[in-house]
């Protein structure tokens, strides 16, 4: 989280060269590895979710006990029973301490999520919309997760209002939307298969042009945003 925006930018450039080679790197914008790590740190793991749920259940039970204890304390006050008031007051304080101790067990996770989320937001706020180079072409994309990642790297930081992959309609495209599915189609020429329709074909179109879906990607990357 201490990396500067400039350092994160340089990380992304190095990763682009590693993935696509120096000749094509300028046309792609991978998520910097440190940002991808921050995204992972900005959400709870399954174990942390389960642990937090257990703590919440404990706090609910203790809260019910506190409410009952408080009712008895008020009755003791109304009866001017000083000894009972003192004893019930100490018990109420002990229950309050239990809640505090339970919350403290989850505090490191909450702190980590907050720090990571704030750094991600600050980095993204420093980015501006980038224009696609007119010479850039997205071709020979494999129907694999690597191909899906290549599509995201090609369009990352472009104008979300013009090239939207979800519900984000302004500013740089960060692919934080859960609806950013991408279908990668493989097109071939040949006779259309009889007895069925082809995905991507249109009635009245070229009968020799066949498009078949070969792969794609879903939300396997995102969180507090995207997981890169």
TORMARRO-17741 format. One record per residue (C-alpha): residue number from 0; residue in three letters; x, y, z. Coordinates in Angstrom, 1 decimal, decimal comma, padded with zeros to 4 digits. Example, Ala and Ser with C-alpha at 12.3 -4.5 7.8 and 13.67 -1.06 7.14 Angstrom:
2
<node><num>0</num><residu>ALA</residu><xx>012,3</xx><yy>-004,5</yy><zz>007,8</zz></node>
<node><num>1</num><residu>SER</residu><xx>013,7</xx><yy>-001,1</yy><zz>007,1</zz></node>
***
This chain:
228
<node><num>0</num><residu>UNK</residu><xx>000,0</xx><yy>000,0</yy><zz>000,0</zz></node>
<node><num>1</num><residu>UNK</residu><xx>003,1</xx><yy>002,3</yy><zz>000,3</zz></node>
<node><num>2</num><residu>UNK</residu><xx>003,9</xx><yy>002,1</yy><zz>-003,4</zz></node>
<node><num>3</num><residu>UNK</residu><xx>003,5</xx><yy>005,3</yy><zz>-005,3</zz></node>
<node><num>4</num><residu>UNK</residu><xx>001,1</xx><yy>005,7</yy><zz>-008,2</zz></node>
<node><num>5</num><residu>UNK</residu><xx>004,2</xx><yy>006,0</yy><zz>-010,4</zz></node>
<node><num>6</num><residu>UNK</residu><xx>005,6</xx><yy>002,7</yy><zz>-009,1</zz></node>
<node><num>7</num><residu>UNK</residu><xx>002,3</xx><yy>001,0</yy><zz>-009,8</zz></node>
<node><num>8</num><residu>UNK</residu><xx>002,2</xx><yy>002,4</yy><zz>-013,3</zz></node>
<node><num>9</num><residu>UNK</residu><xx>005,8</xx><yy>001,1</yy><zz>-013,9</zz></node>
<node><num>10</num><residu>UNK</residu><xx>004,7</xx><yy>-002,3</yy><zz>-012,6</zz></node>
<node><num>11</num><residu>UNK</residu><xx>001,9</xx><yy>-002,4</yy><zz>-015,1</zz></node>
<node><num>12</num><residu>UNK</residu><xx>004,2</xx><yy>-001,5</yy><zz>-018,0</zz></node>
<node><num>13</num><residu>UNK</residu><xx>006,6</xx><yy>-004,2</yy><zz>-017,1</zz></node>
<node><num>14</num><residu>UNK</residu><xx>003,8</xx><yy>-006,8</yy><zz>-016,8</zz></node>
<node><num>15</num><residu>UNK</residu><xx>002,6</xx><yy>-005,7</yy><zz>-020,3</zz></node>
<node><num>16</num><residu>UNK</residu><xx>006,0</xx><yy>-006,4</yy><zz>-021,8</zz></node>
<node><num>17</num><residu>UNK</residu><xx>006,2</xx><yy>-009,7</yy><zz>-020,1</zz></node>
<node><num>18</num><residu>UNK</residu><xx>002,8</xx><yy>-010,8</yy><zz>-021,3</zz></node>
<node><num>19</num><residu>UNK</residu><xx>002,8</xx><yy>-009,4</yy><zz>-024,8</zz></node>
<node><num>20</num><residu>UNK</residu><xx>006,3</xx><yy>-008,4</yy><zz>-025,8</zz></node>
<node><num>21</num><residu>UNK</residu><xx>007,9</xx><yy>-005,0</yy><zz>-026,1</zz></node>
<node><num>22</num><residu>UNK</residu><xx>006,4</xx><yy>-004,4</yy><zz>-029,6</zz></node>
<node><num>23</num><residu>UNK</residu><xx>002,8</xx><yy>-004,8</yy><zz>-028,5</zz></node>
<node><num>24</num><residu>UNK</residu><xx>003,0</xx><yy>-003,8</yy><zz>-024,8</zz></node>
<node><num>25</num><residu>UNK</residu><xx>002,0</xx><yy>-000,2</yy><zz>-025,5</zz></node>
<node><num>26</num><residu>UNK</residu><xx>-001,5</xx><yy>-001,4</yy><zz>-026,7</zz></node>
<node><num>27</num><residu>UNK</residu><xx>-002,3</xx><yy>-003,3</yy><zz>-023,4</zz></node>
<node><num>28</num><residu>UNK</residu><xx>-002,8</xx><yy>-002,2</yy><zz>-019,8</zz></node>
<node><num>29</num><residu>UNK</residu><xx>-002,6</xx><yy>-005,0</yy><zz>-017,3</zz></node>
<node><num>30</num><residu>UNK</residu><xx>-003,6</xx><yy>-004,4</yy><zz>-013,7</zz></node>
<node><num>31</num><residu>UNK</residu><xx>-000,3</xx><yy>-003,9</yy><zz>-011,8</zz></node>
<node><num>32</num><residu>UNK</residu><xx>000,6</xx><yy>-007,0</yy><zz>-009,8</zz></node>
<node><num>33</num><residu>UNK</residu><xx>000,6</xx><yy>-005,0</yy><zz>-006,6</zz></node>
<node><num>34</num><residu>UNK</residu><xx>-002,9</xx><yy>-003,7</yy><zz>-007,3</zz></node>
<node><num>35</num><residu>UNK</residu><xx>-004,1</xx><yy>-007,3</yy><zz>-008,0</zz></node>
<node><num>36</num><residu>UNK</residu><xx>-002,6</xx><yy>-008,3</yy><zz>-004,6</zz></node>
<node><num>37</num><residu>UNK</residu><xx>-004,4</xx><yy>-005,3</yy><zz>-002,9</zz></node>
<node><num>38</num><residu>UNK</residu><xx>-007,6</xx><yy>-006,4</yy><zz>-004,5</zz></node>
<node><num>39</num><residu>UNK</residu><xx>-007,2</xx><yy>-009,9</yy><zz>-002,9</zz></node>
<node><num>40</num><residu>UNK</residu><xx>-006,5</xx><yy>-008,2</yy><zz>000,4</zz></node>
<node><num>41</num><residu>UNK</residu><xx>-009,6</xx><yy>-006,0</yy><zz>000,1</zz></node>
<node><num>42</num><residu>UNK</residu><xx>-012,0</xx><yy>-008,9</yy><zz>000,5</zz></node>
<node><num>43</num><residu>UNK</residu><xx>-012,4</xx><yy>-011,6</yy><zz>003,1</zz></node>
<node><num>44</num><residu>UNK</residu><xx>-011,4</xx><yy>-015,1</yy><zz>002,5</zz></node>
<node><num>45</num><residu>UNK</residu><xx>-014,0</xx><yy>-017,9</yy><zz>003,0</zz></node>
<node><num>46</num><residu>UNK</residu><xx>-012,4</xx><yy>-018,7</yy><zz>006,4</zz></node>
<node><num>47</num><residu>UNK</residu><xx>-012,6</xx><yy>-015,0</yy><zz>007,4</zz></node>
<node><num>48</num><residu>UNK</residu><xx>-016,2</xx><yy>-014,8</yy><zz>006,4</zz></node>
<node><num>49</num><residu>UNK</residu><xx>-017,1</xx><yy>-017,9</yy><zz>008,4</zz></node>
<node><num>50</num><residu>UNK</residu><xx>-015,1</xx><yy>-016,6</yy><zz>011,4</zz></node>
<node><num>51</num><residu>UNK</residu><xx>-016,8</xx><yy>-013,2</yy><zz>011,3</zz></node>
<node><num>52</num><residu>UNK</residu><xx>-020,2</xx><yy>-014,9</yy><zz>011,1</zz></node>
<node><num>53</num><residu>UNK</residu><xx>-019,3</xx><yy>-016,8</yy><zz>014,3</zz></node>
<node><num>54</num><residu>UNK</residu><xx>-018,3</xx><yy>-013,6</yy><zz>016,0</zz></node>
<node><num>55</num><residu>UNK</residu><xx>-021,5</xx><yy>-011,9</yy><zz>015,0</zz></node>
<node><num>56</num><residu>UNK</residu><xx>-023,5</xx><yy>-014,8</yy><zz>016,4</zz></node>
<node><num>57</num><residu>UNK</residu><xx>-021,6</xx><yy>-014,5</yy><zz>019,7</zz></node>
<node><num>58</num><residu>UNK</residu><xx>-022,2</xx><yy>-010,8</yy><zz>019,8</zz></node>
<node><num>59</num><residu>UNK</residu><xx>-026,0</xx><yy>-011,3</yy><zz>019,1</zz></node>
<node><num>60</num><residu>UNK</residu><xx>-026,2</xx><yy>-013,8</yy><zz>022,0</zz></node>
<node><num>61</num><residu>UNK</residu><xx>-024,3</xx><yy>-011,5</yy><zz>024,3</zz></node>
<node><num>62</num><residu>UNK</residu><xx>-026,5</xx><yy>-008,6</yy><zz>023,2</zz></node>
<node><num>63</num><residu>UNK</residu><xx>-029,6</xx><yy>-010,5</yy><zz>024,3</zz></node>
<node><num>64</num><residu>UNK</residu><xx>-028,0</xx><yy>-011,2</yy><zz>027,6</zz></node>
<node><num>65</num><residu>UNK</residu><xx>-027,1</xx><yy>-007,6</yy><zz>028,0</zz></node>
<node><num>66</num><residu>UNK</residu><xx>-030,7</xx><yy>-006,5</yy><zz>027,3</zz></node>
<node><num>67</num><residu>UNK</residu><xx>-031,9</xx><yy>-008,9</yy><zz>030,0</zz></node>
<node><num>68</num><residu>UNK</residu><xx>-029,3</xx><yy>-007,8</yy><zz>032,4</zz></node>
<node><num>69</num><residu>UNK</residu><xx>-030,2</xx><yy>-004,2</yy><zz>031,8</zz></node>
<node><num>70</num><residu>UNK</residu><xx>-033,8</xx><yy>-004,9</yy><zz>032,5</zz></node>
<node><num>71</num><residu>UNK</residu><xx>-032,9</xx><yy>-006,5</yy><zz>035,9</zz></node>
<node><num>72</num><residu>UNK</residu><xx>-030,6</xx><yy>-003,5</yy><zz>036,6</zz></node>
<node><num>73</num><residu>UNK</residu><xx>-033,5</xx><yy>-001,1</yy><zz>036,1</zz></node>
<node><num>74</num><residu>UNK</residu><xx>-035,7</xx><yy>-003,1</yy><zz>038,3</zz></node>
<node><num>75</num><residu>UNK</residu><xx>-033,1</xx><yy>-003,1</yy><zz>041,0</zz></node>
<node><num>76</num><residu>UNK</residu><xx>-032,7</xx><yy>000,7</yy><zz>040,7</zz></node>
<node><num>77</num><residu>UNK</residu><xx>-036,4</xx><yy>001,1</yy><zz>041,0</zz></node>
<node><num>78</num><residu>UNK</residu><xx>-036,4</xx><yy>-001,0</yy><zz>044,1</zz></node>
<node><num>79</num><residu>UNK</residu><xx>-033,4</xx><yy>001,0</yy><zz>045,5</zz></node>
<node><num>80</num><residu>UNK</residu><xx>-031,5</xx><yy>-002,3</yy><zz>046,0</zz></node>
<node><num>81</num><residu>UNK</residu><xx>-028,0</xx><yy>-000,9</yy><zz>046,0</zz></node>
<node><num>82</num><residu>UNK</residu><xx>-026,2</xx><yy>-004,3</yy><zz>046,3</zz></node>
<node><num>83</num><residu>UNK</residu><xx>-028,1</xx><yy>-005,7</yy><zz>043,4</zz></node>
<node><num>84</num><residu>UNK</residu><xx>-027,5</xx><yy>-002,6</yy><zz>041,4</zz></node>
<node><num>85</num><residu>UNK</residu><xx>-023,7</xx><yy>-003,0</yy><zz>041,9</zz></node>
<node><num>86</num><residu>UNK</residu><xx>-023,7</xx><yy>-006,7</yy><zz>041,2</zz></node>
<node><num>87</num><residu>UNK</residu><xx>-025,8</xx><yy>-006,3</yy><zz>038,0</zz></node>
<node><num>88</num><residu>UNK</residu><xx>-023,8</xx><yy>-003,3</yy><zz>036,9</zz></node>
<node><num>89</num><residu>UNK</residu><xx>-020,6</xx><yy>-005,3</yy><zz>037,1</zz></node>
<node><num>90</num><residu>UNK</residu><xx>-022,2</xx><yy>-008,1</yy><zz>035,2</zz></node>
<node><num>91</num><residu>UNK</residu><xx>-023,3</xx><yy>-005,7</yy><zz>032,5</zz></node>
<node><num>92</num><residu>UNK</residu><xx>-019,8</xx><yy>-004,3</yy><zz>032,2</zz></node>
<node><num>93</num><residu>UNK</residu><xx>-018,4</xx><yy>-007,8</yy><zz>031,8</zz></node>
<node><num>94</num><residu>UNK</residu><xx>-020,8</xx><yy>-008,6</yy><zz>029,0</zz></node>
<node><num>95</num><residu>UNK</residu><xx>-019,9</xx><yy>-005,4</yy><zz>027,3</zz></node>
<node><num>96</num><residu>UNK</residu><xx>-016,2</xx><yy>-006,4</yy><zz>027,6</zz></node>
<node><num>97</num><residu>UNK</residu><xx>-017,0</xx><yy>-009,8</yy><zz>025,9</zz></node>
<node><num>98</num><residu>UNK</residu><xx>-018,5</xx><yy>-008,0</yy><zz>022,9</zz></node>
<node><num>99</num><residu>UNK</residu><xx>-015,4</xx><yy>-005,7</yy><zz>022,7</zz></node>
<node><num>100</num><residu>UNK</residu><xx>-013,1</xx><yy>-008,7</yy><zz>022,9</zz></node>
<node><num>101</num><residu>UNK</residu><xx>-015,0</xx><yy>-010,5</yy><zz>020,1</zz></node>
<node><num>102</num><residu>UNK</residu><xx>-014,9</xx><yy>-007,5</yy><zz>017,9</zz></node>
<node><num>103</num><residu>UNK</residu><xx>-011,1</xx><yy>-007,1</yy><zz>018,5</zz></node>
<node><num>104</num><residu>UNK</residu><xx>-010,5</xx><yy>-010,6</yy><zz>017,2</zz></node>
<node><num>105</num><residu>UNK</residu><xx>-011,7</xx><yy>-009,4</yy><zz>013,8</zz></node>
<node><num>106</num><residu>UNK</residu><xx>-010,1</xx><yy>-006,0</yy><zz>013,9</zz></node>
<node><num>107</num><residu>UNK</residu><xx>-006,9</xx><yy>-006,9</yy><zz>012,0</zz></node>
<node><num>108</num><residu>UNK</residu><xx>-009,0</xx><yy>-008,2</yy><zz>009,1</zz></node>
<node><num>109</num><residu>UNK</residu><xx>-011,1</xx><yy>-005,0</yy><zz>009,0</zz></node>
<node><num>110</num><residu>UNK</residu><xx>-008,0</xx><yy>-002,9</yy><zz>009,1</zz></node>
<node><num>111</num><residu>UNK</residu><xx>-006,5</xx><yy>-004,8</yy><zz>006,3</zz></node>
<node><num>112</num><residu>UNK</residu><xx>-009,6</xx><yy>-004,5</yy><zz>004,1</zz></node>
<node><num>113</num><residu>UNK</residu><xx>-009,8</xx><yy>-000,8</yy><zz>004,8</zz></node>
<node><num>114</num><residu>UNK</residu><xx>-006,2</xx><yy>000,0</yy><zz>004,0</zz></node>
<node><num>115</num><residu>UNK</residu><xx>-006,2</xx><yy>-002,1</yy><zz>000,8</zz></node>
<node><num>116</num><residu>UNK</residu><xx>-009,6</xx><yy>-000,6</yy><zz>-000,4</zz></node>
<node><num>117</num><residu>UNK</residu><xx>-008,4</xx><yy>003,0</yy><zz>000,2</zz></node>
<node><num>118</num><residu>UNK</residu><xx>-005,2</xx><yy>002,4</yy><zz>-001,7</zz></node>
<node><num>119</num><residu>UNK</residu><xx>-007,0</xx><yy>000,8</yy><zz>-004,6</zz></node>
<node><num>120</num><residu>UNK</residu><xx>-009,4</xx><yy>003,8</yy><zz>-004,7</zz></node>
<node><num>121</num><residu>UNK</residu><xx>-006,5</xx><yy>006,3</yy><zz>-004,6</zz></node>
<node><num>122</num><residu>UNK</residu><xx>-004,7</xx><yy>004,5</yy><zz>-007,4</zz></node>
<node><num>123</num><residu>UNK</residu><xx>-007,8</xx><yy>004,3</yy><zz>-009,6</zz></node>
<node><num>124</num><residu>UNK</residu><xx>-008,6</xx><yy>008,0</yy><zz>-008,9</zz></node>
<node><num>125</num><residu>UNK</residu><xx>-005,2</xx><yy>008,9</yy><zz>-010,3</zz></node>
<node><num>126</num><residu>UNK</residu><xx>-005,8</xx><yy>007,1</yy><zz>-013,6</zz></node>
<node><num>127</num><residu>UNK</residu><xx>-007,3</xx><yy>008,8</yy><zz>-016,6</zz></node>
<node><num>128</num><residu>UNK</residu><xx>-009,1</xx><yy>007,6</yy><zz>-019,7</zz></node>
<node><num>129</num><residu>UNK</residu><xx>-006,7</xx><yy>006,3</yy><zz>-022,3</zz></node>
<node><num>130</num><residu>UNK</residu><xx>-007,4</xx><yy>006,4</yy><zz>-026,0</zz></node>
<node><num>131</num><residu>UNK</residu><xx>-006,9</xx><yy>003,2</yy><zz>-028,0</zz></node>
<node><num>132</num><residu>UNK</residu><xx>-004,2</xx><yy>003,5</yy><zz>-030,6</zz></node>
<node><num>133</num><residu>UNK</residu><xx>-005,7</xx><yy>003,5</yy><zz>-034,1</zz></node>
<node><num>134</num><residu>UNK</residu><xx>-003,0</xx><yy>000,9</yy><zz>-035,1</zz></node>
<node><num>135</num><residu>UNK</residu><xx>-003,9</xx><yy>-001,4</yy><zz>-032,2</zz></node>
<node><num>136</num><residu>UNK</residu><xx>-005,6</xx><yy>-004,7</yy><zz>-033,1</zz></node>
<node><num>137</num><residu>UNK</residu><xx>-007,0</xx><yy>-007,4</yy><zz>-030,9</zz></node>
<node><num>138</num><residu>UNK</residu><xx>-006,4</xx><yy>-010,5</yy><zz>-032,9</zz></node>
<node><num>139</num><residu>UNK</residu><xx>-005,5</xx><yy>-014,2</yy><zz>-032,4</zz></node>
<node><num>140</num><residu>UNK</residu><xx>-007,1</xx><yy>-014,2</yy><zz>-028,9</zz></node>
<node><num>141</num><residu>UNK</residu><xx>-007,1</xx><yy>-017,8</yy><zz>-027,6</zz></node>
<node><num>142</num><residu>UNK</residu><xx>-010,4</xx><yy>-019,1</yy><zz>-026,1</zz></node>
<node><num>143</num><residu>UNK</residu><xx>-008,9</xx><yy>-019,5</yy><zz>-022,7</zz></node>
<node><num>144</num><residu>UNK</residu><xx>-008,5</xx><yy>-017,5</yy><zz>-019,5</zz></node>
<node><num>145</num><residu>UNK</residu><xx>-005,4</xx><yy>-016,0</yy><zz>-020,9</zz></node>
<node><num>146</num><residu>UNK</residu><xx>-007,4</xx><yy>-014,8</yy><zz>-023,9</zz></node>
<node><num>147</num><residu>UNK</residu><xx>-010,1</xx><yy>-013,4</yy><zz>-021,5</zz></node>
<node><num>148</num><residu>UNK</residu><xx>-007,3</xx><yy>-011,5</yy><zz>-019,6</zz></node>
<node><num>149</num><residu>UNK</residu><xx>-005,9</xx><yy>-010,2</yy><zz>-022,9</zz></node>
<node><num>150</num><residu>UNK</residu><xx>-009,3</xx><yy>-008,7</yy><zz>-023,8</zz></node>
<node><num>151</num><residu>UNK</residu><xx>-009,4</xx><yy>-007,0</yy><zz>-020,4</zz></node>
<node><num>152</num><residu>UNK</residu><xx>-005,8</xx><yy>-005,8</yy><zz>-020,7</zz></node>
<node><num>153</num><residu>UNK</residu><xx>-006,6</xx><yy>-004,3</yy><zz>-024,2</zz></node>
<node><num>154</num><residu>UNK</residu><xx>-009,7</xx><yy>-002,3</yy><zz>-023,0</zz></node>
<node><num>155</num><residu>UNK</residu><xx>-008,6</xx><yy>-001,4</yy><zz>-019,4</zz></node>
<node><num>156</num><residu>UNK</residu><xx>-008,7</xx><yy>002,3</yy><zz>-018,8</zz></node>
<node><num>157</num><residu>UNK</residu><xx>-010,6</xx><yy>003,0</yy><zz>-022,0</zz></node>
<node><num>158</num><residu>UNK</residu><xx>-013,7</xx><yy>005,2</yy><zz>-021,9</zz></node>
<node><num>159</num><residu>UNK</residu><xx>-016,4</xx><yy>003,2</yy><zz>-020,0</zz></node>
<node><num>160</num><residu>UNK</residu><xx>-019,1</xx><yy>005,3</yy><zz>-021,5</zz></node>
<node><num>161</num><residu>UNK</residu><xx>-018,1</xx><yy>004,3</yy><zz>-025,0</zz></node>
<node><num>162</num><residu>UNK</residu><xx>-016,8</xx><yy>000,7</yy><zz>-024,4</zz></node>
<node><num>163</num><residu>UNK</residu><xx>-018,9</xx><yy>-000,5</yy><zz>-021,5</zz></node>
<node><num>164</num><residu>UNK</residu><xx>-018,5</xx><yy>-004,0</yy><zz>-020,2</zz></node>
<node><num>165</num><residu>UNK</residu><xx>-021,2</xx><yy>-003,6</yy><zz>-017,5</zz></node>
<node><num>166</num><residu>UNK</residu><xx>-023,0</xx><yy>-000,9</yy><zz>-015,5</zz></node>
<node><num>167</num><residu>UNK</residu><xx>-020,0</xx><yy>001,5</yy><zz>-015,2</zz></node>
<node><num>168</num><residu>UNK</residu><xx>-020,7</xx><yy>004,2</yy><zz>-017,8</zz></node>
<node><num>169</num><residu>UNK</residu><xx>-018,2</xx><yy>006,9</yy><zz>-017,1</zz></node>
<node><num>170</num><residu>UNK</residu><xx>-014,5</xx><yy>007,3</yy><zz>-016,5</zz></node>
<node><num>171</num><residu>UNK</residu><xx>-011,7</xx><yy>004,8</yy><zz>-017,1</zz></node>
<node><num>172</num><residu>UNK</residu><xx>-012,8</xx><yy>001,2</yy><zz>-017,4</zz></node>
<node><num>173</num><residu>UNK</residu><xx>-011,6</xx><yy>-000,9</yy><zz>-014,5</zz></node>
<node><num>174</num><residu>UNK</residu><xx>-013,8</xx><yy>-004,0</yy><zz>-015,0</zz></node>
<node><num>175</num><residu>UNK</residu><xx>-015,1</xx><yy>-003,9</yy><zz>-011,5</zz></node>
<node><num>176</num><residu>UNK</residu><xx>-018,6</xx><yy>-004,9</yy><zz>-012,6</zz></node>
<node><num>177</num><residu>UNK</residu><xx>-019,8</xx><yy>-008,5</yy><zz>-012,0</zz></node>
<node><num>178</num><residu>UNK</residu><xx>-021,5</xx><yy>-008,4</yy><zz>-015,5</zz></node>
<node><num>179</num><residu>UNK</residu><xx>-018,3</xx><yy>-008,2</yy><zz>-017,5</zz></node>
<node><num>180</num><residu>UNK</residu><xx>-018,6</xx><yy>-011,6</yy><zz>-019,2</zz></node>
<node><num>181</num><residu>UNK</residu><xx>-016,7</xx><yy>-011,9</yy><zz>-022,5</zz></node>
<node><num>182</num><residu>UNK</residu><xx>-017,4</xx><yy>-014,5</yy><zz>-025,2</zz></node>
<node><num>183</num><residu>UNK</residu><xx>-014,5</xx><yy>-015,4</yy><zz>-027,5</zz></node>
<node><num>184</num><residu>UNK</residu><xx>-015,8</xx><yy>-016,7</yy><zz>-030,9</zz></node>
<node><num>185</num><residu>UNK</residu><xx>-013,9</xx><yy>-018,7</yy><zz>-033,4</zz></node>
<node><num>186</num><residu>UNK</residu><xx>-015,0</xx><yy>-018,0</yy><zz>-037,0</zz></node>
<node><num>187</num><residu>UNK</residu><xx>-014,5</xx><yy>-020,4</yy><zz>-039,9</zz></node>
<node><num>188</num><residu>UNK</residu><xx>-015,8</xx><yy>-020,8</yy><zz>-043,4</zz></node>
<node><num>189</num><residu>UNK</residu><xx>-017,5</xx><yy>-023,9</yy><zz>-044,5</zz></node>
<node><num>190</num><residu>UNK</residu><xx>-021,0</xx><yy>-025,4</yy><zz>-045,1</zz></node>
<node><num>191</num><residu>UNK</residu><xx>-023,5</xx><yy>-024,7</yy><zz>-042,4</zz></node>
<node><num>192</num><residu>UNK</residu><xx>-024,3</xx><yy>-027,8</yy><zz>-040,3</zz></node>
<node><num>193</num><residu>UNK</residu><xx>-027,8</xx><yy>-029,1</yy><zz>-041,2</zz></node>
<node><num>194</num><residu>UNK</residu><xx>-030,5</xx><yy>-029,6</yy><zz>-038,6</zz></node>
<node><num>195</num><residu>UNK</residu><xx>-029,5</xx><yy>-026,9</yy><zz>-036,3</zz></node>
<node><num>196</num><residu>UNK</residu><xx>-028,6</xx><yy>-023,3</yy><zz>-035,9</zz></node>
<node><num>197</num><residu>UNK</residu><xx>-025,2</xx><yy>-021,8</yy><zz>-035,1</zz></node>
<node><num>198</num><residu>UNK</residu><xx>-024,6</xx><yy>-019,4</yy><zz>-032,3</zz></node>
<node><num>199</num><residu>UNK</residu><xx>-023,8</xx><yy>-016,0</yy><zz>-033,7</zz></node>
<node><num>200</num><residu>UNK</residu><xx>-025,3</xx><yy>-016,7</yy><zz>-037,2</zz></node>
<node><num>201</num><residu>UNK</residu><xx>-028,0</xx><yy>-014,5</yy><zz>-038,6</zz></node>
<node><num>202</num><residu>UNK</residu><xx>-030,8</xx><yy>-015,5</yy><zz>-040,9</zz></node>
<node><num>203</num><residu>UNK</residu><xx>-030,3</xx><yy>-014,1</yy><zz>-044,3</zz></node>
<node><num>204</num><residu>UNK</residu><xx>-026,5</xx><yy>-013,8</yy><zz>-043,8</zz></node>
<node><num>205</num><residu>UNK</residu><xx>-023,6</xx><yy>-015,5</yy><zz>-045,6</zz></node>
<node><num>206</num><residu>UNK</residu><xx>-024,5</xx><yy>-019,3</yy><zz>-045,5</zz></node>
<node><num>207</num><residu>UNK</residu><xx>-020,8</xx><yy>-020,1</yy><zz>-045,6</zz></node>
<node><num>208</num><residu>UNK</residu><xx>-019,8</xx><yy>-018,0</yy><zz>-042,6</zz></node>
<node><num>209</num><residu>UNK</residu><xx>-020,1</xx><yy>-019,9</yy><zz>-039,4</zz></node>
<node><num>210</num><residu>UNK</residu><xx>-019,3</xx><yy>-018,6</yy><zz>-035,9</zz></node>
<node><num>211</num><residu>UNK</residu><xx>-018,9</xx><yy>-020,9</yy><zz>-033,0</zz></node>
<node><num>212</num><residu>UNK</residu><xx>-018,4</xx><yy>-019,8</yy><zz>-029,3</zz></node>
<node><num>213</num><residu>UNK</residu><xx>-015,0</xx><yy>-021,2</yy><zz>-028,2</zz></node>
<node><num>214</num><residu>UNK</residu><xx>-014,6</xx><yy>-019,8</yy><zz>-024,8</zz></node>
<node><num>215</num><residu>UNK</residu><xx>-014,8</xx><yy>-016,8</yy><zz>-022,6</zz></node>
<node><num>216</num><residu>UNK</residu><xx>-014,4</xx><yy>-015,5</yy><zz>-019,1</zz></node>
<node><num>217</num><residu>UNK</residu><xx>-016,6</xx><yy>-014,5</yy><zz>-016,2</zz></node>
<node><num>218</num><residu>UNK</residu><xx>-016,1</xx><yy>-012,9</yy><zz>-012,9</zz></node>
<node><num>219</num><residu>UNK</residu><xx>-013,0</xx><yy>-015,0</yy><zz>-012,0</zz></node>
<node><num>220</num><residu>UNK</residu><xx>-010,9</xx><yy>-011,8</yy><zz>-011,5</zz></node>
<node><num>221</num><residu>UNK</residu><xx>-012,8</xx><yy>-008,8</yy><zz>-009,4</zz></node>
<node><num>222</num><residu>UNK</residu><xx>-013,7</xx><yy>-007,9</yy><zz>-005,7</zz></node>
<node><num>223</num><residu>UNK</residu><xx>-013,4</xx><yy>-004,8</yy><zz>-004,1</zz></node>
<node><num>224</num><residu>UNK</residu><xx>-012,9</xx><yy>-004,8</yy><zz>-007,5</zz></node>
<node><num>225</num><residu>UNK</residu><xx>-011,2</xx><yy>-007,0</yy><zz>-010,1</zz></node>
<node><num>226</num><residu>UNK</residu><xx>-008,8</xx><yy>-009,8</yy><zz>-009,3</zz></node>
<node><num>227</num><residu>UNK</residu><xx>-006,0</xx><yy>-009,7</yy><zz>-011,8</zz></node>
***
